[in-house]
Amino acid sequence: MNSVFGNNYLWLRNVADIVIVAYLIYRGLLIIKGTRAASMLVGLTLVVLLYFLAQPLGLVTLAWILGNFLSSIILVVVVIFQDEIRRGLTKVGIQPMLRRNNKAVDDKSIEDITLVCSNLSKGKVGALIVMQREVGLDEFMEDSVILDAQLNRKLLFSIFVKESPLHDGAVLIEGNRIKAAGCALPLSFNPDLDPNLGTRHRAALGLSERSDAIVIVVSEENGSISMAREGRLIRNLDAALLRDSLHRFLSGPKTPVFEGAA
């Protein structure tokens, strides 16, 4: 009886082990999908395959070099995939059981943001707007101007006009309030980025690589509207696409309406 129980326990443990590892690999692949990390992973896989081929083929020197390289594989993976690891751990930290209650953005605020971005685009006025979600961004407010004001289209537009001393920095919005203006954001150093992208676009991508924030960029050169999310940049958005994207990522859960309710 004990033997049967022990065998069942070992079988369940092995199945659980395989399922957990497979799930972690799957989630990891989802995180790097569509990023430069995907091509780096392919390159790293080819190096590993070359190492296993070098030994039976008698390529002693090549096997020795690759063996020494792969002996520090954990350090290599951490260095190469540091942005993806940071983003993956951030996602784990904002799972439903661990997340804080973030402030949803209402329809009026989304409409105000869309209208302001559209007007800035028409006038070719550069702008950088950060929409905070689950991950706190207080560290980027240290050298900014704290506003903590109700989100208003006139106030938001006035921040980015060229006469404003805050127009070069980012505006940080949480929920329906403008928390700060003139924020300095970290730049992305992704070598695969379009070299024509300016500092605003690199700052938007840099923050999206480090947090779950939604960052809107209005180009000063051509007035195009872009959105950065999870290390990816969506370019050439019109007002309708921008509005739909903000509703999808920022609106809170809607209260269901049941038929026959009073």
NUNU-520750 format. One record per residue (C-alpha): chain; y, x, z; residue in one letter; residue number from 1. Coordinates in steps of 0.1 Angstrom, whole numbers, plus 5000, padded with zeros to 4 digits. Layout:
BEGIN
@chaine=A&y=Y&x=X&z=Z&residu=A&num=NUM
...
This chain:
BEGIN
@chaine=A&y=5000&x=5000&z=5000&residu=M&num=1
@chaine=A&y=5024&x=5028&z=5010&residu=N&num=2
@chaine=A&y=5014&x=5046&z=4978&residu=S&num=3
@chaine=A&y=5023&x=5016&z=4956&residu=V&num=4
@chaine=A&y=5056&x=5011&z=4975&residu=F&num=5
@chaine=A&y=5064&x=5048&z=4971&residu=G&num=6
@chaine=A&y=5057&x=5047&z=4933&residu=N&num=7
@chaine=A&y=5079&x=5017&z=4929&residu=N&num=8
@chaine=A&y=5107&x=5034&z=4948&residu=Y&num=9
@chaine=A&y=5104&x=5065&z=4927&residu=L&num=10
@chaine=A&y=5104&x=5044&z=4895&residu=W&num=11
@chaine=A&y=5135&x=5025&z=4906&residu=L&num=12
@chaine=A&y=5153&x=5056&z=4916&residu=R&num=13
@chaine=A&y=5146&x=5073&z=4883&residu=N&num=14
@chaine=A&y=5158&x=5042&z=4864&residu=V&num=15
@chaine=A&y=5190&x=5040&z=4885&residu=A&num=16
@chaine=A&y=5196&x=5077&z=4879&residu=D&num=17
@chaine=A&y=5193&x=5074&z=4841&residu=I&num=18
@chaine=A&y=5214&x=5042&z=4840&residu=V&num=19
@chaine=A&y=5242&x=5058&z=4861&residu=I&num=20
@chaine=A&y=5243&x=5089&z=4840&residu=V&num=21
@chaine=A&y=5242&x=5069&z=4807&residu=A&num=22
@chaine=A&y=5271&x=5048&z=4819&residu=Y&num=23
@chaine=A&y=5292&x=5078&z=4829&residu=L&num=24
@chaine=A&y=5286&x=5094&z=4795&residu=I&num=25
@chaine=A&y=5295&x=5061&z=4778&residu=Y&num=26
@chaine=A&y=5327&x=5057&z=4798&residu=R&num=27
@chaine=A&y=5336&x=5094&z=4791&residu=G&num=28
@chaine=A&y=5331&x=5089&z=4753&residu=L&num=29
@chaine=A&y=5353&x=5058&z=4755&residu=L&num=30
@chaine=A&y=5381&x=5078&z=4772&residu=I&num=31
@chaine=A&y=5381&x=5106&z=4745&residu=I&num=32
@chaine=A&y=5375&x=5083&z=4715&residu=K&num=33
@chaine=A&y=5404&x=5087&z=4690&residu=G&num=34
@chaine=A&y=5418&x=5117&z=4708&residu=T&num=35
@chaine=A&y=5418&x=5155&z=4701&residu=R&num=36
@chaine=A&y=5391&x=5158&z=4729&residu=A&num=37
@chaine=A&y=5366&x=5141&z=4705&residu=A&num=38
@chaine=A&y=5368&x=5170&z=4680&residu=S&num=39
@chaine=A&y=5368&x=5196&z=4708&residu=M&num=40
@chaine=A&y=5336&x=5180&z=4722&residu=L&num=41
@chaine=A&y=5320&x=5183&z=4687&residu=V&num=42
@chaine=A&y=5330&x=5220&z=4686&residu=G&num=43
@chaine=A&y=5316&x=5226&z=4721&residu=L&num=44
@chaine=A&y=5283&x=5208&z=4711&residu=T&num=45
@chaine=A&y=5280&x=5231&z=4681&residu=L&num=46
@chaine=A&y=5285&x=5262&z=4703&residu=V&num=47
@chaine=A&y=5256&x=5250&z=4726&residu=V&num=48
@chaine=A&y=5233&x=5243&z=4696&residu=L&num=49
@chaine=A&y=5242&x=5278&z=4682&residu=L&num=50
@chaine=A&y=5232&x=5293&z=4715&residu=Y&num=51
@chaine=A&y=5198&x=5277&z=4715&residu=F&num=52
@chaine=A&y=5192&x=5287&z=4679&residu=L&num=53
@chaine=A&y=5203&x=5323&z=4684&residu=A&num=54
@chaine=A&y=5175&x=5330&z=4709&residu=Q&num=55
@chaine=A&y=5145&x=5321&z=4687&residu=P&num=56
@chaine=A&y=5161&x=5337&z=4657&residu=L&num=57
@chaine=A&y=5165&x=5370&z=4676&residu=G&num=58
@chaine=A&y=5203&x=5372&z=4674&residu=L&num=59
@chaine=A&y=5205&x=5390&z=4707&residu=V&num=60
@chaine=A&y=5242&x=5399&z=4707&residu=T&num=61
@chaine=A&y=5252&x=5364&z=4697&residu=L&num=62
@chaine=A&y=5229&x=5349&z=4724&residu=A&num=63
@chaine=A&y=5244&x=5372&z=4750&residu=W&num=64
@chaine=A&y=5280&x=5363&z=4741&residu=I&num=65
@chaine=A&y=5273&x=5326&z=4741&residu=L&num=66
@chaine=A&y=5252&x=5328&z=4772&residu=G&num=67
@chaine=A&y=5281&x=5344&z=4791&residu=N&num=68
@chaine=A&y=5305&x=5318&z=4777&residu=F&num=69
@chaine=A&y=5282&x=5289&z=4787&residu=L&num=70
@chaine=A&y=5275&x=5303&z=4821&residu=S&num=71
@chaine=A&y=5310&x=5291&z=4831&residu=S&num=72
@chaine=A&y=5306&x=5257&z=4813&residu=I&num=73
@chaine=A&y=5320&x=5237&z=4842&residu=I&num=74
@chaine=A&y=5352&x=5257&z=4842&residu=L&num=75
@chaine=A&y=5354&x=5255&z=4804&residu=V&num=76
@chaine=A&y=5350&x=5217&z=4804&residu=V&num=77
@chaine=A&y=5376&x=5213&z=4832&residu=V&num=78
@chaine=A&y=5402&x=5235&z=4813&residu=V&num=79
@chaine=A&y=5395&x=5219&z=4779&residu=I&num=80
@chaine=A&y=5393&x=5183&z=4790&residu=F&num=81
@chaine=A&y=5418&x=5183&z=4819&residu=Q&num=82
@chaine=A&y=5440&x=5155&z=4805&residu=D&num=83
@chaine=A&y=5410&x=5133&z=4798&residu=E&num=84
@chaine=A&y=5394&x=5140&z=4832&residu=I&num=85
@chaine=A&y=5427&x=5131&z=4849&residu=R&num=86
@chaine=A&y=5430&x=5099&z=4829&residu=R&num=87
@chaine=A&y=5394&x=5090&z=4837&residu=G&num=88
@chaine=A&y=5398&x=5096&z=4874&residu=L&num=89
@chaine=A&y=5430&x=5075&z=4873&residu=T&num=90
@chaine=A&y=5411&x=5046&z=4858&residu=K&num=91
@chaine=A&y=5385&x=5049&z=4885&residu=V&num=92
@chaine=A&y=5412&x=5047&z=4911&residu=G&num=93
@chaine=A&y=5427&x=5015&z=4897&residu=I&num=94
@chaine=A&y=5395&x=4995&z=4896&residu=Q&num=95
@chaine=A&y=5398&x=4960&z=4910&residu=P&num=96
@chaine=A&y=5385&x=4969&z=4945&residu=M&num=97
@chaine=A&y=5408&x=4998&z=4948&residu=L&num=98
@chaine=A&y=5440&x=4988&z=4930&residu=R&num=99
@chaine=A&y=5472&x=4977&z=4945&residu=R&num=100
@chaine=A&y=5489&x=4944&z=4937&residu=N&num=101
@chaine=A&y=5511&x=4953&z=4907&residu=N&num=102
@chaine=A&y=5540&x=4932&z=4898&residu=K&num=103
@chaine=A&y=5536&x=4913&z=4866&residu=A&num=104
@chaine=A&y=5564&x=4911&z=4840&residu=V&num=105
@chaine=A&y=5575&x=4875&z=4833&residu=D&num=106
@chaine=A&y=5581&x=4861&z=4798&residu=D&num=107
@chaine=A&y=5619&x=4863&z=4801&residu=K&num=108
@chaine=A&y=5618&x=4900&z=4810&residu=S&num=109
@chaine=A&y=5595&x=4907&z=4780&residu=I&num=110
@chaine=A&y=5618&x=4888&z=4757&residu=E&num=111
@chaine=A&y=5648&x=4908&z=4771&residu=D&num=112
@chaine=A&y=5631&x=4941&z=4765&residu=I&num=113
@chaine=A&y=5620&x=4931&z=4730&residu=T&num=114
@chaine=A&y=5655&x=4920&z=4721&residu=L&num=115
@chaine=A&y=5671&x=4951&z=4735&residu=V&num=116
@chaine=A&y=5647&x=4974&z=4716&residu=C&num=117
@chaine=A&y=5653&x=4954&z=4684&residu=S&num=118
@chaine=A&y=5691&x=4958&z=4688&residu=N&num=119
@chaine=A&y=5688&x=4995&z=4696&residu=L&num=120
@chaine=A&y=5666&x=5000&z=4666&residu=S&num=121
@chaine=A&y=5691&x=4983&z=4643&residu=K&num=122
@chaine=A&y=5719&x=5006&z=4656&residu=G&num=123
@chaine=A&y=5697&x=5037&z=4656&residu=K&num=124
@chaine=A&y=5703&x=5042&z=4693&residu=V&num=125
@chaine=A&y=5676&x=5063&z=4710&residu=G&num=126
@chaine=A&y=5658&x=5049&z=4740&residu=A&num=127
@chaine=A&y=5629&x=5056&z=4763&residu=L&num=128
@chaine=A&y=5616&x=5027&z=4785&residu=I&num=129
@chaine=A&y=5588&x=5031&z=4809&residu=V&num=130
@chaine=A&y=5568&x=5000&z=4821&residu=M&num=131
@chaine=A&y=5550&x=5009&z=4853&residu=Q&num=132
@chaine=A&y=5516&x=4993&z=4859&residu=R&num=133
@chaine=A&y=5490&x=5003&z=4886&residu=E&num=134
@chaine=A&y=5498&x=5040&z=4889&residu=V&num=135
@chaine=A&y=5529&x=5048&z=4909&residu=G&num=136
@chaine=A&y=5557&x=5068&z=4892&residu=L&num=137
@chaine=A&y=5579&x=5076&z=4922&residu=D&num=138
@chaine=A&y=5576&x=5114&z=4915&residu=E&num=139
@chaine=A&y=5596&x=5109&z=4883&residu=F&num=140
@chaine=A&y=5625&x=5092&z=4901&residu=M&num=141
@chaine=A&y=5634&x=5122&z=4923&residu=E&num=142
@chaine=A&y=5663&x=5134&z=4901&residu=D&num=143
@chaine=A&y=5671&x=5100&z=4886&residu=S&num=144
@chaine=A&y=5697&x=5073&z=4894&residu=V&num=145
@chaine=A&y=5682&x=5046&z=4915&residu=I&num=146
@chaine=A&y=5693&x=5011&z=4904&residu=L&num=147
@chaine=A&y=5667&x=4987&z=4918&residu=D&num=148
@chaine=A&y=5684&x=4959&z=4898&residu=A&num=149
@chaine=A&y=5671&x=4927&z=4883&residu=Q&num=150
@chaine=A&y=5661&x=4933&z=4847&residu=L&num=151
@chaine=A&y=5689&x=4921&z=4825&residu=N&num=152
@chaine=A&y=5693&x=4926&z=4787&residu=R&num=153
@chaine=A&y=5730&x=4936&z=4790&residu=K&num=154
@chaine=A&y=5723&x=4961&z=4817&residu=L&num=155
@chaine=A&y=5693&x=4976&z=4799&residu=L&num=156
@chaine=A&y=5712&x=4979&z=4766&residu=F&num=157
@chaine=A&y=5743&x=4995&z=4783&residu=S&num=158
@chaine=A&y=5722&x=5023&z=4798&residu=I&num=159
@chaine=A&y=5713&x=5036&z=4763&residu=F&num=160
@chaine=A&y=5746&x=5034&z=4745&residu=V&num=161
@chaine=A&y=5758&x=5069&z=4737&residu=K&num=162
@chaine=A&y=5788&x=5066&z=4760&residu=E&num=163
@chaine=A&y=5765&x=5062&z=4790&residu=S&num=164
@chaine=A&y=5757&x=5094&z=4810&residu=P&num=165
@chaine=A&y=5722&x=5081&z=4815&residu=L&num=166
@chaine=A&y=5713&x=5075&z=4778&residu=H&num=167
@chaine=A&y=5692&x=5107&z=4774&residu=D&num=168
@chaine=A&y=5668&x=5099&z=4802&residu=G&num=169
@chaine=A&y=5641&x=5073&z=4806&residu=A&num=170
@chaine=A&y=5645&x=5039&z=4823&residu=V&num=171
@chaine=A&y=5617&x=5030&z=4847&residu=L&num=172
@chaine=A&y=5609&x=4993&z=4850&residu=I&num=173
@chaine=A&y=5585&x=4978&z=4876&residu=E&num=174
@chaine=A&y=5578&x=4941&z=4873&residu=G&num=175
@chaine=A&y=5610&x=4924&z=4866&residu=N&num=176
@chaine=A&y=5633&x=4951&z=4881&residu=R&num=177
@chaine=A&y=5649&x=4982&z=4867&residu=I&num=178
@chaine=A&y=5640&x=5008&z=4894&residu=K&num=179
@chaine=A&y=5657&x=5038&z=4880&residu=A&num=180
@chaine=A&y=5675&x=5054&z=4850&residu=A&num=181
@chaine=A&y=5679&x=5089&z=4838&residu=G&num=182
@chaine=A&y=5643&x=5098&z=4846&residu=C&num=183
@chaine=A&y=5629&x=5131&z=4833&residu=A&num=184
@chaine=A&y=5593&x=5127&z=4820&residu=L&num=185
@chaine=A&y=5566&x=5154&z=4814&residu=P&num=186
@chaine=A&y=5562&x=5164&z=4777&residu=L&num=187
@chaine=A&y=5529&x=5163&z=4759&residu=S&num=188
@chaine=A&y=5517&x=5196&z=4744&residu=F&num=189
@chaine=A&y=5491&x=5180&z=4722&residu=N&num=190
@chaine=A&y=5489&x=5204&z=4691&residu=P&num=191
@chaine=A&y=5477&x=5176&z=4669&residu=D&num=192
@chaine=A&y=5510&x=5156&z=4672&residu=L&num=193
@chaine=A&y=5532&x=5151&z=4642&residu=D&num=194
@chaine=A&y=5557&x=5181&z=4643&residu=P&num=195
@chaine=A&y=5585&x=5157&z=4632&residu=N&num=196
@chaine=A&y=5582&x=5138&z=4665&residu=L&num=197
@chaine=A&y=5611&x=5145&z=4689&residu=G&num=198
@chaine=A&y=5614&x=5150&z=4726&residu=T&num=199
@chaine=A&y=5614&x=5113&z=4734&residu=R&num=200
@chaine=A&y=5581&x=5107&z=4717&residu=H&num=201
@chaine=A&y=5565&x=5137&z=4734&residu=R&num=202
@chaine=A&y=5578&x=5126&z=4767&residu=A&num=203
@chaine=A&y=5564&x=5091&z=4762&residu=A&num=204
@chaine=A&y=5530&x=5106&z=4753&residu=L&num=205
@chaine=A&y=5532&x=5130&z=4782&residu=G&num=206
@chaine=A&y=5536&x=5103&z=4807&residu=L&num=207
@chaine=A&y=5509&x=5081&z=4791&residu=S&num=208
@chaine=A&y=5485&x=5110&z=4793&residu=E&num=209
@chaine=A&y=5491&x=5112&z=4831&residu=R&num=210
@chaine=A&y=5493&x=5075&z=4840&residu=S&num=211
@chaine=A&y=5485&x=5040&z=4828&residu=D&num=212
@chaine=A&y=5522&x=5032&z=4821&residu=A&num=213
@chaine=A&y=5534&x=5016&z=4788&residu=I&num=214
@chaine=A&y=5562&x=5036&z=4773&residu=V&num=215
@chaine=A&y=5585&x=5023&z=4745&residu=I&num=216
@chaine=A&y=5604&x=5047&z=4723&residu=V&num=217
@chaine=A&y=5633&x=5039&z=4700&residu=V&num=218
@chaine=A&y=5640&x=5067&z=4675&residu=S&num=219
@chaine=A&y=5675&x=5079&z=4672&residu=E&num=220
@chaine=A&y=5668&x=5094&z=4638&residu=E&num=221
@chaine=A&y=5655&x=5063&z=4620&residu=N&num=222
@chaine=A&y=5655&x=5035&z=4645&residu=G&num=223
@chaine=A&y=5617&x=5030&z=4645&residu=S&num=224
@chaine=A&y=5600&x=5016&z=4676&residu=I&num=225
@chaine=A&y=5569&x=5032&z=4690&residu=S&num=226
@chaine=A&y=5547&x=5025&z=4720&residu=M&num=227
@chaine=A&y=5527&x=5051&z=4739&residu=A&num=228
@chaine=A&y=5496&x=5041&z=4759&residu=R&num=229
@chaine=A&y=5467&x=5061&z=4773&residu=E&num=230
@chaine=A&y=5477&x=5092&z=4753&residu=G&num=231
@chaine=A&y=5480&x=5074&z=4720&residu=R&num=232
@chaine=A&y=5511&x=5066&z=4701&residu=L&num=233
@chaine=A&y=5515&x=5033&z=4681&residu=I&num=234
@chaine=A&y=5544&x=5038&z=4656&residu=R&num=235
@chaine=A&y=5566&x=5015&z=4635&residu=N&num=236
@chaine=A&y=5564&x=4984&z=4655&residu=L&num=237
@chaine=A&y=5585&x=4954&z=4647&residu=D&num=238
@chaine=A&y=5599&x=4930&z=4673&residu=A&num=239
@chaine=A&y=5569&x=4906&z=4670&residu=A&num=240
@chaine=A&y=5543&x=4933&z=4674&residu=L&num=241
@chaine=A&y=5562&x=4948&z=4703&residu=L&num=242
@chaine=A&y=5565&x=4914&z=4720&residu=R&num=243
@chaine=A&y=5528&x=4907&z=4716&residu=D&num=244
@chaine=A&y=5518&x=4941&z=4729&residu=S&num=245
@chaine=A&y=5539&x=4937&z=4760&residu=L&num=246
@chaine=A&y=5525&x=4903&z=4767&residu=H&num=247
@chaine=A&y=5489&x=4916&z=4763&residu=R&num=248
@chaine=A&y=5494&x=4946&z=4786&residu=F&num=249
@chaine=A&y=5520&x=4935&z=4811&residu=L&num=250
@chaine=A&y=5518&x=4898&z=4817&residu=S&num=251
@chaine=A&y=5500&x=4887&z=4848&residu=G&num=252
@chaine=A&y=5471&x=4862&z=4849&residu=P&num=253
@chaine=A&y=5481&x=4828&z=4838&residu=K&num=254
@chaine=A&y=5474&x=4798&z=4861&residu=T&num=255
@chaine=A&y=5449&x=4776&z=4844&residu=P&num=256
@chaine=A&y=5460&x=4740&z=4836&residu=V&num=257
@chaine=A&y=5432&x=4715&z=4839&residu=F&num=258
@chaine=A&y=5432&x=4683&z=4820&residu=E&num=259
@chaine=A&y=5440&x=4653&z=4841&residu=G&num=260
@chaine=A&y=5458&x=4674&z=4867&residu=A&num=261
@chaine=A&y=5489&x=4657&z=4882&residu=A&num=262
